[in-house]
Amino acid sequence: IVLVPNTNWGGRIMRAFSERFKELGGDVREVAQYNSRKNDHRKTLHGLLNLDESYARYKSIAIRIQFKVKFEPRRRQDVDFVFVGAFPRQARLIVPQLKFYRASNLPIYTTSHVYTGVQDVRRDSDMNGIIFCDTPWTLSLYDNPSPIQLSIKQHFSHRLRGMSRLYAMGVDAYNVIPYLKWLKQQSHQNFQGQTGLLSIDSNNRIRRILKWAQFKKGKATIVQQQVIPDDKQTNNNAALTDRQLSQHNIKN
């Protein structure tokens, strides 16, 4: 099931996810839109989780038997997870409400839009459990920063907030230049960049694979080092770092 804001951005996110998920064999059972300006999403979530139908059945039975019925609402059981399109403020409201409305054991997936890139344990604790993808640069900025990240934090700390991912793109754009020809010739190889695992497709476009993360105790925590598509795995895919690629060029 899909939950997105009733905005142009929400519509684009919904279409992009639904189309790709269906291509991969998935089934989108239902789509709901929430008002991003509101804090209470009870009505929307009741409909998405079929709790409104559960309440309707309860009322129907109570009226028929004319007797007080012990009732506990039951959410739908025909879905594996919920995909949520949201920015931090919205997600901090939606996740607790999903848990309250009996969806606490339903995995929640979203995009990198949910993370500001700035560690805020107190506020982000409301998003505990959310699973999302983001750049290695963003996810390692606090727990395992690289030398260049430390340098940027030292000299440009006032600009780092809100621009972290742009710095990562700049670093990759510079570092990958010497290896473009090699990556094009070796389609099964990758370059481990700051924005993801980089490769070049048949149309000479750079593609990247992000890292999976999950909010745990208010922190964006890497839960899997890298997710490699099946077609890459069958080609004995190897992710080469900048240093390894340099050694390769020296040897060849």
GROMACS elastic network, one bead per residue, 0.5 to 0.9 nm:
[ bonds ]
;  ai    aj funct       b0    kb
    1    27     6  0.86406   500
    1    28     6  0.56825   500
    1    29     6  0.55029   500
    1    31     6  0.58848   500
    1    32     6  0.80508   500
    1    48     6  0.74878   500
    1    49     6  0.86245   500
    1    79     6  0.68398   500
    1    80     6  0.83768   500
    1    81     6  0.67775   500
    1    83     6  0.63234   500
    1    84     6  0.86619   500
    2    14     6  0.71716   500
    2    17     6  0.88037   500
    2    18     6  0.83141   500
    2    28     6  0.72896   500
    2    29     6  0.81874   500
    2    30     6  0.63434   500
    2    32     6  0.62400   500
    2    33     6  0.83761   500
    2    48     6  0.84083   500
    2    81     6  0.88352   500
    2    82     6  0.57092   500
    2    84     6  0.59888   500
    2    85     6  0.79810   500
    3    10     6  0.87549   500
    3    14     6  0.80207   500
    3    30     6  0.86915   500
    3    31     6  0.59856   500
    3    33     6  0.57293   500
    3    34     6  0.72004   500
    3    44     6  0.89811   500
    3    45     6  0.87049   500
    3    48     6  0.80622   500
    3    82     6  0.72765   500
    3    83     6  0.62092   500
    3    85     6  0.62687   500
    3    86     6  0.86251   500
    4     7     6  0.82665   500
    4     9     6  0.87568   500
    4    10     6  0.51195   500
    4    11     6  0.73398   500
    4    13     6  0.75607   500
    4    14     6  0.66491   500
    4    31     6  0.78881   500
    4    32     6  0.65457   500
    4    34     6  0.62784   500
    4    35     6  0.89143   500
    4    36     6  0.88432   500
    4    83     6  0.82541   500
    4    84     6  0.58049   500
    4    86     6  0.67114   500
    5     8     6  0.84356   500
    5     9     6  0.77392   500
    5    11     6  0.76731   500
    5    32     6  0.83533   500
    5    33     6  0.50944   500
    5    35     6  0.58730   500
    5    36     6  0.55690   500
    5    84     6  0.88914   500
    5    85     6  0.68437   500
    5    86     6  0.70888   500
    5    90     6  0.89021   500
    6     9     6  0.81739   500
    6    10     6  0.59257   500
    6    11     6  0.70716   500
    6    32     6  0.87370   500
    6    33     6  0.51265   500
    6    34     6  0.57095   500
    6    35     6  0.58491   500
    6    36     6  0.70473   500
    7    11     6  0.62844   500
    7    12     6  0.87471   500
    7    33     6  0.86218   500
    7    35     6  0.84011   500
    7    36     6  0.81107   500
    8    11     6  0.51084   500
    8    12     6  0.63522   500
    8    13     6  0.87328   500
    9    12     6  0.51672   500
    9    13     6  0.62171   500
    9    14     6  0.85708   500
    9    85     6  0.89147   500
   10    13     6  0.51529   500
   10    14     6  0.60844   500
   10    15     6  0.86482   500
   10    33     6  0.80105   500
   10    85     6  0.64943   500
   10    86     6  0.80841   500
   11    14     6  0.51044   500
   11    15     6  0.61966   500
   11    16     6  0.85759   500
   11    33     6  0.88500   500
   12    15     6  0.52466   500
   12    16     6  0.60652   500
   12    17     6  0.85254   500
   13    16     6  0.52170   500
   13    17     6  0.60698   500
   13    18     6  0.84120   500
   13    85     6  0.66746   500
   14    17     6  0.53528   500
   14    18     6  0.59318   500
   14    19     6  0.84238   500
   14    31     6  0.80933   500
   14    83     6  0.89402   500
   14    84     6  0.89277   500
   14    85     6  0.75670   500
   15    18     6  0.51780   500
   15    19     6  0.59138   500
   15    20     6  0.84240   500
   16    19     6  0.54789   500
   16    20     6  0.62467   500
   16    21     6  0.84910   500
   17    20     6  0.53558   500
   17    21     6  0.58737   500
   17    22     6  0.84575   500
   17    83     6  0.84512   500
   18    21     6  0.51415   500
   18    22     6  0.60505   500
   18    23     6  0.85420   500
   18    26     6  0.85364   500
   18    27     6  0.83206   500
   18    28     6  0.65923   500
   19    22     6  0.53113   500
   19    23     6  0.62563   500
   19    24     6  0.88417   500
   20    24     6  0.63871   500
   20    25     6  0.88455   500
   20    26     6  0.85778   500
   21    24     6  0.51770   500
   21    25     6  0.65285   500
   21    26     6  0.51110   500
   21    27     6  0.72229   500
   21    28     6  0.77732   500
   22    27     6  0.59369   500
   22    28     6  0.73947   500
   23    26     6  0.71752   500
   28    31     6  0.75127   500
   28    79     6  0.87907   500
   29    78     6  0.83380   500
   29    79     6  0.75010   500
   30    48     6  0.69987   500
   31    48     6  0.73536   500
   32    44     6  0.68821   500
   32    45     6  0.81508   500
   32    47     6  0.80371   500
   32    48     6  0.62186   500
   33    36     6  0.89479   500
   33    44     6  0.72676   500
   34    37     6  0.87527   500
   34    38     6  0.82280   500
   34    41     6  0.68155   500
   34    44     6  0.63484   500
   34    45     6  0.86347   500
   35    38     6  0.56219   500
   35    39     6  0.84153   500
   35    41     6  0.78118   500
   35    44     6  0.89617   500
   36    39     6  0.78007   500
   36    86     6  0.85949   500
   36    90     6  0.66399   500
   37    90     6  0.85829   500
   38    41     6  0.72759   500
   38    90     6  0.88718   500
   39    90     6  0.79721   500
   39    93     6  0.65422   500
   39    94     6  0.83120   500
   40    43     6  0.82070   500
   40    93     6  0.79395   500
   40    94     6  0.84486   500
   40    97     6  0.83061   500
   41    44     6  0.54190   500
   41    45     6  0.60901   500
   41    46     6  0.84810   500
   41    93     6  0.85451   500
   41    94     6  0.72988   500
   41    97     6  0.75300   500
   42    45     6  0.52915   500
   42    46     6  0.59676   500
   42    47     6  0.86294   500
   42    97     6  0.75964   500
   42   101     6  0.82789   500
   43    46     6  0.51807   500
   43    47     6  0.63831   500
   43    48     6  0.87491   500
   43    52     6  0.83804   500
   44    47     6  0.53359   500
   44    48     6  0.62443   500
   44    49     6  0.86721   500
   45    49     6  0.58897   500
   45    50     6  0.81158   500
   45    51     6  0.79854   500
   45    97     6  0.81268   500
   45    98     6  0.71594   500
   45   101     6  0.75993   500
   46    49     6  0.53701   500
   46    50     6  0.57901   500
   46    52     6  0.53573   500
   46    53     6  0.84940   500
   46    75     6  0.84350   500
   46   101     6  0.75789   500
   47    50     6  0.50013   500
   47    51     6  0.62737   500
   47    52     6  0.57135   500
   47    53     6  0.78616   500
   48    51     6  0.77568   500
   48    52     6  0.87474   500
   48    76     6  0.86197   500
   49    52     6  0.79670   500
   49    74     6  0.87479   500
   49    75     6  0.53076   500
   49    76     6  0.55123   500
   49    77     6  0.87827   500
   49    98     6  0.89913   500
   49   101     6  0.82260   500
   49   102     6  0.86881   500
   49   103     6  0.80052   500
   50    53     6  0.53209   500
   50    54     6  0.65947   500
   50    55     6  0.89459   500
   50    74     6  0.80869   500
   50    75     6  0.57177   500
   50    76     6  0.55605   500
   51    55     6  0.62531   500
   51    56     6  0.85405   500
   51    73     6  0.64083   500
   51    74     6  0.63254   500
   51    75     6  0.53076   500
   51    76     6  0.73734   500
   51   101     6  0.81973   500
   52    55     6  0.51517   500
   52    56     6  0.61514   500
   52    57     6  0.87261   500
   52    73     6  0.88015   500
   52    75     6  0.89662   500
   53    57     6  0.62109   500
   53    58     6  0.86227   500
   53    75     6  0.89383   500
   54    57     6  0.52531   500
   54    58     6  0.63755   500
   54    59     6  0.88408   500
   54    72     6  0.87361   500
   54    73     6  0.57384   500
   54    74     6  0.61631   500
   54    75     6  0.73889   500
   54    76     6  0.88486   500
   55    58     6  0.50200   500
   55    59     6  0.62543   500
   55    60     6  0.86081   500
   55    71     6  0.87308   500
   55    72     6  0.88375   500
   55    73     6  0.65125   500
   55    74     6  0.87008   500
   56    59     6  0.51901   500
   56    60     6  0.61344   500
   56    61     6  0.86707   500
   57    60     6  0.50833   500
   57    61     6  0.62019   500
   57    62     6  0.85551   500
   58    61     6  0.52976   500
   58    62     6  0.61044   500
   58    63     6  0.86222   500
   58    69     6  0.78917   500
   58    71     6  0.69277   500
   58    72     6  0.88941   500
   58    73     6  0.84024   500
   59    62     6  0.50671   500
   59    63     6  0.61101   500
   59    64     6  0.86025   500
   60    63     6  0.53065   500
   60    64     6  0.62834   500
   60    65     6  0.88403   500
   61    64     6  0.51293   500
   61    65     6  0.61946   500
   61    66     6  0.81571   500
   61    67     6  0.88021   500
   61    69     6  0.81177   500
   62    65     6  0.55620   500
   62    66     6  0.56360   500
   62    67     6  0.59507   500
   62    68     6  0.65002   500
   62    69     6  0.61670   500
   63    66     6  0.51829   500
   63    67     6  0.76119   500
   64    67     6  0.82284   500
   65    68     6  0.84746   500
   65    69     6  0.89150   500
   66    69     6  0.89279   500
   73   101     6  0.89597   500
   73   102     6  0.84052   500
   74    77     6  0.85694   500
   74   102     6  0.74429   500
   75   101     6  0.79428   500
   75   102     6  0.64994   500
   75   103     6  0.73274   500
   76    79     6  0.73302   500
   77    80     6  0.82610   500
   79    82     6  0.77661   500
   79   106     6  0.83960   500
   80   106     6  0.68853   500
   80   107     6  0.73588   500
   81   106     6  0.54339   500
   81   108     6  0.59672   500
   81   109     6  0.74058   500
   82   106     6  0.69723   500
   82   107     6  0.63948   500
   82   108     6  0.51024   500
   82   109     6  0.63726   500
   82   110     6  0.86362   500
   83   107     6  0.85614   500
   83   108     6  0.59156   500
   83   110     6  0.56725   500
   83   111     6  0.89066   500
   84    91     6  0.81252   500
   84    94     6  0.88544   500
   84   108     6  0.68979   500
   84   109     6  0.62120   500
   84   110     6  0.51435   500
   84   111     6  0.80509   500
   85    90     6  0.89889   500
   85    91     6  0.83053   500
   85   109     6  0.86632   500
   85   110     6  0.59010   500
   85   111     6  0.69293   500
   85   113     6  0.80759   500
   85   114     6  0.80572   500
   86    89     6  0.79093   500
   86    90     6  0.56521   500
   86    91     6  0.55284   500
   86    94     6  0.87351   500
   86   110     6  0.74178   500
   86   111     6  0.79108   500
   86   113     6  0.67061   500
   86   114     6  0.58662   500
   87    90     6  0.55187   500
   87    91     6  0.60565   500
   87    92     6  0.86311   500
   87   111     6  0.89333   500
   87   112     6  0.86887   500
   87   113     6  0.53576   500
   87   115     6  0.73573   500
   87   116     6  0.83873   500
   88    91     6  0.51275   500
   88    92     6  0.60535   500
   88    93     6  0.87593   500
   88   113     6  0.73093   500
   88   115     6  0.60961   500
   88   116     6  0.68896   500
   88   124     6  0.80035   500
   88   127     6  0.84928   500
   89    92     6  0.53624   500
   89    93     6  0.67754   500
   89    94     6  0.89529   500
   89   114     6  0.83383   500
   90    93     6  0.53331   500
   90    94     6  0.61481   500
   90    95     6  0.86857   500
   90   114     6  0.85018   500
   91    95     6  0.58456   500
   91    96     6  0.86259   500
   91   114     6  0.67393   500
   91   126     6  0.80474   500
   91   127     6  0.65232   500
   91   130     6  0.89952   500
   92    95     6  0.60155   500
   92    96     6  0.71268   500
   92   123     6  0.75399   500
   92   124     6  0.68696   500
   92   125     6  0.81229   500
   92   126     6  0.51103   500
   92   127     6  0.54538   500
   93    96     6  0.61177   500
   93    97     6  0.66361   500
   93   126     6  0.74630   500
   93   127     6  0.83759   500
   94    97     6  0.51596   500
   94    98     6  0.61062   500
   94    99     6  0.87078   500
   94   126     6  0.89145   500
   94   127     6  0.85002   500
   95    98     6  0.51139   500
   95    99     6  0.63492   500
   95   100     6  0.86429   500
   95   104     6  0.88166   500
   95   108     6  0.82231   500
   95   126     6  0.68372   500
   95   127     6  0.58985   500
   95   128     6  0.80344   500
   95   129     6  0.85424   500
   95   130     6  0.79142   500
   96    99     6  0.51202   500
   96   100     6  0.61202   500
   96   101     6  0.86637   500
   96   104     6  0.85872   500
   96   126     6  0.63907   500
   96   127     6  0.74863   500
   96   128     6  0.89303   500
   97   101     6  0.60952   500
   97   102     6  0.88494   500
   97   103     6  0.87036   500
   98   101     6  0.52009   500
   98   102     6  0.67712   500
   98   103     6  0.53745   500
   98   104     6  0.66349   500
   98   106     6  0.87808   500
   99   102     6  0.55335   500
   99   105     6  0.77974   500
   99   106     6  0.84527   500
  100   103     6  0.70676   500
  100   104     6  0.71468   500
  101   104     6  0.78217   500
  102   105     6  0.78669   500
  102   106     6  0.87437   500
  103   106     6  0.52022   500
  103   107     6  0.84387   500
  104   107     6  0.79058   500
  107   129     6  0.75204   500
  107   130     6  0.73450   500
  107   131     6  0.77278   500
  108   129     6  0.71245   500
  108   130     6  0.51987   500
  108   131     6  0.61215   500
  108   132     6  0.85863   500
  109   130     6  0.59380   500
  109   132     6  0.57161   500
  109   133     6  0.89123   500
  110   113     6  0.79127   500
  110   114     6  0.70739   500
  110   130     6  0.71949   500
  110   131     6  0.63950   500
  110   132     6  0.50902   500
  110   133     6  0.77150   500
  111   114     6  0.62124   500
  111   115     6  0.83978   500
  111   131     6  0.83589   500
  111   132     6  0.52835   500
  111   133     6  0.59868   500
  111   134     6  0.76753   500
  112   115     6  0.56905   500
  112   116     6  0.83449   500
  112   117     6  0.89148   500
  112   132     6  0.60759   500
  112   133     6  0.55962   500
  112   134     6  0.52351   500
  112   135     6  0.84101   500
  113   116     6  0.72340   500
  113   132     6  0.89849   500
  113   134     6  0.88459   500
  114   127     6  0.89646   500
  114   132     6  0.79716   500
  115   118     6  0.76367   500
  115   119     6  0.88051   500
  115   124     6  0.86330   500
  115   132     6  0.87697   500
  115   134     6  0.84784   500
  115   220     6  0.79402   500
  116   119     6  0.77946   500
  116   120     6  0.88310   500
  116   161     6  0.84638   500
  116   162     6  0.69829   500
  117   138     6  0.57760   500
  117   139     6  0.76507   500
  117   141     6  0.83529   500
  117   161     6  0.75690   500
  117   162     6  0.70839   500
  117   163     6  0.87414   500
  117   164     6  0.69699   500
  117   165     6  0.81156   500
  117   220     6  0.87820   500
  118   138     6  0.84129   500
  118   141     6  0.86826   500
  118   142     6  0.86839   500
  118   161     6  0.67323   500
  118   162     6  0.78632   500
  118   164     6  0.88209   500
  119   124     6  0.80986   500
  119   142     6  0.75825   500
  119   218     6  0.81606   500
  119   219     6  0.66677   500
  119   220     6  0.77349   500
  120   123     6  0.57859   500
  120   124     6  0.58074   500
  120   125     6  0.83192   500
  120   218     6  0.69540   500
  120   219     6  0.74173   500
  121   124     6  0.52138   500
  121   125     6  0.58276   500
  121   217     6  0.69631   500
  121   219     6  0.58274   500
  122   125     6  0.57139   500
  122   126     6  0.80973   500
  122   217     6  0.87586   500
  122   218     6  0.64758   500
  123   126     6  0.62793   500
  123   127     6  0.82117   500
  123   218     6  0.71880   500
  124   127     6  0.53461   500
  124   128     6  0.71096   500
  124   215     6  0.75756   500
  124   216     6  0.89901   500
  124   217     6  0.80944   500
  124   219     6  0.70383   500
  124   220     6  0.86577   500
  125   128     6  0.52640   500
  125   215     6  0.74375   500
  125   216     6  0.73913   500
  125   217     6  0.56300   500
  125   219     6  0.74660   500
  126   129     6  0.89301   500
  126   217     6  0.89365   500
  126   218     6  0.72737   500
  127   130     6  0.58952   500
  127   215     6  0.62794   500
  127   216     6  0.83111   500
  127   217     6  0.89024   500
  127   218     6  0.70513   500
  128   131     6  0.88476   500
  128   214     6  0.74333   500
  128   216     6  0.52387   500
  128   217     6  0.63049   500
  128   218     6  0.61043   500
  128   219     6  0.81574   500
  128   220     6  0.89327   500
  129   214     6  0.60627   500
  129   215     6  0.54070   500
  129   216     6  0.63906   500
  129   217     6  0.89042   500
  130   213     6  0.83372   500
  130   214     6  0.54936   500
  130   215     6  0.56718   500
  130   216     6  0.84886   500
  131   212     6  0.71083   500
  131   213     6  0.57620   500
  131   215     6  0.69177   500
  131   223     6  0.88670   500
  132   211     6  0.83672   500
  132   212     6  0.58550   500
  132   213     6  0.54528   500
  132   214     6  0.62545   500
  132   215     6  0.86251   500
  133   209     6  0.89849   500
  133   210     6  0.57501   500
  133   211     6  0.53955   500
  133   213     6  0.59122   500
  133   214     6  0.85230   500
  134   137     6  0.83639   500
  134   138     6  0.68078   500
  134   139     6  0.68816   500
  134   195     6  0.81089   500
  134   196     6  0.81483   500
  134   210     6  0.54728   500
  134   211     6  0.56325   500
  134   212     6  0.67421   500
  134   213     6  0.72279   500
  135   138     6  0.53793   500
  135   139     6  0.64092   500
  135   140     6  0.86919   500
  135   165     6  0.75013   500
  135   168     6  0.81950   500
  135   193     6  0.89413   500
  135   194     6  0.66077   500
  135   196     6  0.54693   500
  135   209     6  0.85175   500
  135   210     6  0.54385   500
  135   211     6  0.62052   500
  135   212     6  0.89034   500
  136   139     6  0.52197   500
  136   140     6  0.59901   500
  136   141     6  0.83390   500
  136   168     6  0.88336   500
  136   193     6  0.78261   500
  136   194     6  0.55112   500
  136   195     6  0.59762   500
  136   196     6  0.59600   500
  136   197     6  0.88455   500
  136   210     6  0.70738   500
  136   211     6  0.63000   500
  136   222     6  0.89392   500
  137   140     6  0.54941   500
  137   141     6  0.59824   500
  137   145     6  0.79064   500
  137   146     6  0.83862   500
  137   149     6  0.81031   500
  137   164     6  0.78591   500
  137   165     6  0.72712   500
  137   167     6  0.88688   500
  137   168     6  0.61717   500
  137   193     6  0.85238   500
  137   195     6  0.62517   500
  137   196     6  0.81893   500
  138   141     6  0.53653   500
  138   142     6  0.83593   500
  138   164     6  0.67987   500
  138   165     6  0.67130   500
  138   168     6  0.82010   500
  138   194     6  0.84148   500
  138   195     6  0.83530   500
  139   142     6  0.74601   500
  139   143     6  0.80505   500
  139   144     6  0.84990   500
  139   145     6  0.89869   500
  139   211     6  0.82575   500
  139   213     6  0.77598   500
  139   220     6  0.66667   500
  139   221     6  0.70623   500
  139   222     6  0.69012   500
  140   143     6  0.55478   500
  140   145     6  0.53809   500
  140   146     6  0.78810   500
  140   221     6  0.88303   500
  140   222     6  0.85062   500
  141   144     6  0.62104   500
  141   146     6  0.76944   500
  141   149     6  0.69546   500
  141   150     6  0.85045   500
  141   164     6  0.88876   500
  142   145     6  0.60005   500
  145   148     6  0.80657   500
  145   149     6  0.58024   500
  145   150     6  0.63958   500
  146   149     6  0.51704   500
  146   150     6  0.63703   500
  146   151     6  0.87232   500
  147   150     6  0.51250   500
  147   151     6  0.62185   500
  147   152     6  0.87317   500
  148   152     6  0.61882   500
  148   153     6  0.85511   500
  148   171     6  0.88725   500
  149   152     6  0.51277   500
  149   153     6  0.60779   500
  149   154     6  0.84908   500
  149   167     6  0.89915   500
  150   153     6  0.50826   500
  150   154     6  0.61197   500
  150   155     6  0.87359   500
  151   154     6  0.50772   500
  151   155     6  0.62524   500
  151   156     6  0.81934   500
  152   155     6  0.52275   500
  152   156     6  0.52861   500
  152   157     6  0.66887   500
  152   160     6  0.76476   500
  152   167     6  0.87156   500
  153   156     6  0.54900   500
  153   158     6  0.82333   500
  153   159     6  0.86863   500
  153   160     6  0.68229   500
  154   157     6  0.59369   500
  155   158     6  0.84575   500
  156   159     6  0.54287   500
  156   160     6  0.62733   500
  157   160     6  0.51094   500
  157   161     6  0.73746   500
  158   161     6  0.68089   500
  159   162     6  0.75016   500
  159   163     6  0.66305   500
  159   164     6  0.83510   500
  160   163     6  0.52379   500
  160   164     6  0.53170   500
  160   167     6  0.80906   500
  161   164     6  0.63198   500
  162   165     6  0.78661   500
  162   166     6  0.87444   500
  163   166     6  0.53235   500
  163   167     6  0.65672   500
  163   168     6  0.89733   500
  164   167     6  0.53044   500
  164   168     6  0.65390   500
  164   169     6  0.89528   500
  165   169     6  0.63259   500
  165   170     6  0.87168   500
  165   194     6  0.88676   500
  165   195     6  0.74498   500
  166   169     6  0.50568   500
  166   170     6  0.62516   500
  166   171     6  0.86784   500
  167   170     6  0.50706   500
  167   171     6  0.62335   500
  167   172     6  0.87346   500
  168   171     6  0.51349   500
  168   172     6  0.62904   500
  168   173     6  0.85670   500
  168   193     6  0.83779   500
  168   194     6  0.53821   500
  168   195     6  0.57148   500
  169   172     6  0.51955   500
  169   173     6  0.59874   500
  169   174     6  0.86275   500
  169   193     6  0.89032   500
  169   194     6  0.72450   500
  169   195     6  0.61034   500
  170   173     6  0.50752   500
  170   174     6  0.63208   500
  170   175     6  0.86570   500
  171   174     6  0.53710   500
  171   175     6  0.61315   500
  171   176     6  0.85515   500
  171   193     6  0.82898   500
  171   194     6  0.70979   500
  171   195     6  0.86804   500
  172   175     6  0.50462   500
  172   176     6  0.57320   500
  172   177     6  0.84027   500
  172   193     6  0.58183   500
  172   194     6  0.61500   500
  172   195     6  0.69227   500
  173   176     6  0.58099   500
  173   177     6  0.66929   500
  174   177     6  0.58676   500
  174   178     6  0.85849   500
  175   178     6  0.70717   500
  175   179     6  0.82021   500
  175   193     6  0.82250   500
  175   242     6  0.75962   500
  176   179     6  0.54347   500
  176   180     6  0.63176   500
  176   191     6  0.76172   500
  176   193     6  0.79804   500
  176   198     6  0.87804   500
  176   242     6  0.82264   500
  177   180     6  0.55535   500
  177   181     6  0.85147   500
  178   181     6  0.75653   500
  178   182     6  0.82524   500
  179   182     6  0.51654   500
  179   183     6  0.59803   500
  179   184     6  0.85165   500
  179   191     6  0.84017   500
  179   245     6  0.76953   500
  179   246     6  0.88619   500
  179   249     6  0.88609   500
  180   183     6  0.51904   500
  180   184     6  0.61597   500
  180   185     6  0.87124   500
  180   199     6  0.89499   500
  180   200     6  0.78839   500
  181   184     6  0.51366   500
  181   185     6  0.63216   500
  181   186     6  0.86443   500
  182   185     6  0.51550   500
  182   186     6  0.60536   500
  182   187     6  0.87072   500
  182   189     6  0.89315   500
  183   187     6  0.60741   500
  183   188     6  0.81922   500
  183   189     6  0.63817   500
  183   190     6  0.68927   500
  183   191     6  0.79100   500
  183   199     6  0.65949   500
  183   200     6  0.62998   500
  184   187     6  0.57421   500
  184   189     6  0.88685   500
  184   199     6  0.79714   500
  184   200     6  0.57252   500
  184   201     6  0.74890   500
  184   202     6  0.80540   500
  184   204     6  0.73157   500
  185   188     6  0.88688   500
  186   189     6  0.55680   500
  186   190     6  0.84945   500
  186   200     6  0.89569   500
  187   190     6  0.78716   500
  187   199     6  0.72639   500
  187   200     6  0.67793   500
  187   201     6  0.72590   500
  187   202     6  0.84477   500
  188   199     6  0.81841   500
  188   232     6  0.65419   500
  188   233     6  0.89236   500
  188   235     6  0.60653   500
  188   236     6  0.73326   500
  188   237     6  0.55242   500
  188   238     6  0.73831   500
  189   198     6  0.88316   500
  189   199     6  0.69249   500
  189   200     6  0.89634   500
  189   232     6  0.87047   500
  189   235     6  0.89520   500
  189   236     6  0.87115   500
  189   237     6  0.59046   500
  189   238     6  0.55434   500
  189   239     6  0.62833   500
  189   240     6  0.72942   500
  190   193     6  0.89834   500
  190   197     6  0.62655   500
  190   198     6  0.54050   500
  190   200     6  0.81776   500
  190   237     6  0.75746   500
  190   238     6  0.63843   500
  190   240     6  0.58659   500
  190   241     6  0.84061   500
  191   196     6  0.84520   500
  191   197     6  0.58088   500
  191   199     6  0.64886   500
  191   238     6  0.87247   500
  191   239     6  0.57353   500
  191   240     6  0.50324   500
  191   241     6  0.58124   500
  191   242     6  0.70389   500
  191   245     6  0.79057   500
  192   195     6  0.84137   500
  192   196     6  0.63952   500
  192   198     6  0.61828   500
  192   239     6  0.59105   500
  192   240     6  0.57391   500
  192   242     6  0.70278   500
  193   196     6  0.51931   500
  193   197     6  0.57289   500
  193   198     6  0.62949   500
  193   208     6  0.86808   500
  193   241     6  0.74135   500
  193   242     6  0.78870   500
  194   197     6  0.80562   500
  195   198     6  0.79973   500
  195   208     6  0.73470   500
  195   209     6  0.83702   500
  195   210     6  0.72360   500
  196   207     6  0.87456   500
  196   208     6  0.52473   500
  196   209     6  0.52059   500
  196   211     6  0.70564   500
  197   207     6  0.79489   500
  197   208     6  0.50218   500
  197   210     6  0.66662   500
  197   211     6  0.86279   500
  197   226     6  0.82272   500
  197   239     6  0.71397   500
  197   240     6  0.89635   500
  198   206     6  0.64533   500
  198   207     6  0.56111   500
  198   209     6  0.67804   500
  198   239     6  0.85747   500
  199   205     6  0.82207   500
  199   206     6  0.55903   500
  199   207     6  0.53557   500
  199   208     6  0.63999   500
  199   209     6  0.87254   500
  200   203     6  0.78217   500
  200   204     6  0.56031   500
  200   205     6  0.54696   500
  200   207     6  0.60425   500
  200   208     6  0.87779   500
  201   204     6  0.53366   500
  201   205     6  0.55348   500
  201   206     6  0.65656   500
  201   207     6  0.70130   500
  202   205     6  0.74032   500
  203   206     6  0.88548   500
  209   226     6  0.77560   500
  209   227     6  0.72690   500
  209   228     6  0.75691   500
  209   229     6  0.89323   500
  210   226     6  0.72606   500
  210   227     6  0.77089   500
  211   222     6  0.70752   500
  211   223     6  0.82654   500
  211   224     6  0.68602   500
  211   225     6  0.62525   500
  211   226     6  0.54605   500
  211   227     6  0.69650   500
  212   221     6  0.84839   500
  212   222     6  0.59247   500
  212   223     6  0.58918   500
  212   224     6  0.56704   500
  212   225     6  0.72267   500
  212   226     6  0.71036   500
  212   227     6  0.75890   500
  213   220     6  0.61023   500
  213   221     6  0.51751   500
  213   223     6  0.51426   500
  213   224     6  0.71602   500
  214   219     6  0.78833   500
  214   220     6  0.55530   500
  214   221     6  0.52988   500
  214   222     6  0.64824   500
  214   223     6  0.64367   500
  215   218     6  0.56914   500
  215   219     6  0.52072   500
  215   221     6  0.59936   500
  215   222     6  0.88350   500
  216   219     6  0.52655   500
  216   220     6  0.65217   500
  216   221     6  0.64653   500
  217   220     6  0.85728   500
  222   225     6  0.67776   500
  224   227     6  0.72269   500
  228   231     6  0.82936   500
  228   232     6  0.63936   500
  228   233     6  0.64873   500
  228   237     6  0.83264   500
  229   232     6  0.54086   500
  229   233     6  0.64658   500
  229   234     6  0.89991   500
  230   233     6  0.50236   500
  230   234     6  0.63220   500
  230   235     6  0.88220   500
  231   234     6  0.53989   500
  231   235     6  0.67024   500
  231   237     6  0.89104   500
  232   235     6  0.52667   500
  232   236     6  0.68605   500
  232   237     6  0.53891   500
  232   238     6  0.88365   500
  233   236     6  0.53490   500
  233   237     6  0.53386   500
  233   238     6  0.87003   500
  234   237     6  0.72556   500
  235   238     6  0.88643   500
  240   243     6  0.79162   500
  240   244     6  0.56824   500
  240   245     6  0.60440   500
  241   244     6  0.51732   500
  241   245     6  0.61747   500
  241   246     6  0.85760   500
  242   245     6  0.52479   500
  242   246     6  0.62484   500
  242   247     6  0.88080   500
  243   246     6  0.50869   500
  243   247     6  0.63570   500
  243   248     6  0.86930   500
  244   247     6  0.50853   500
  244   248     6  0.61971   500
  244   249     6  0.87452   500
  245   249     6  0.62599   500
  245   250     6  0.86596   500
  246   249     6  0.51629   500
  246   250     6  0.62999   500
  246   251     6  0.87556   500
  247   250     6  0.50661   500
  247   251     6  0.62550   500
  247   252     6  0.86443   500
  248   251     6  0.52362   500
  248   252     6  0.62313   500
  249   252     6  0.51163   500
